[in-house]
């Protein structure tokens, strides 16, 4: 069957079936991003507590 004969739904279903493998570098990027985000939240919470809330 030619691509011109297929409906949009059939083409979308075919594209949805194609999966890319998860690369090890992607795991590292996600892990380091989450760790960096948590570290940034902790540092910013301390800064807000010290300078804006007047904590001692």
ABEGO torsion letter per residue (X at the ends): XBAAABBAAAAAAAAAABBBBBBAAAAAAAAAAAAAAAAAAAAAAAAAAAAAAGBX
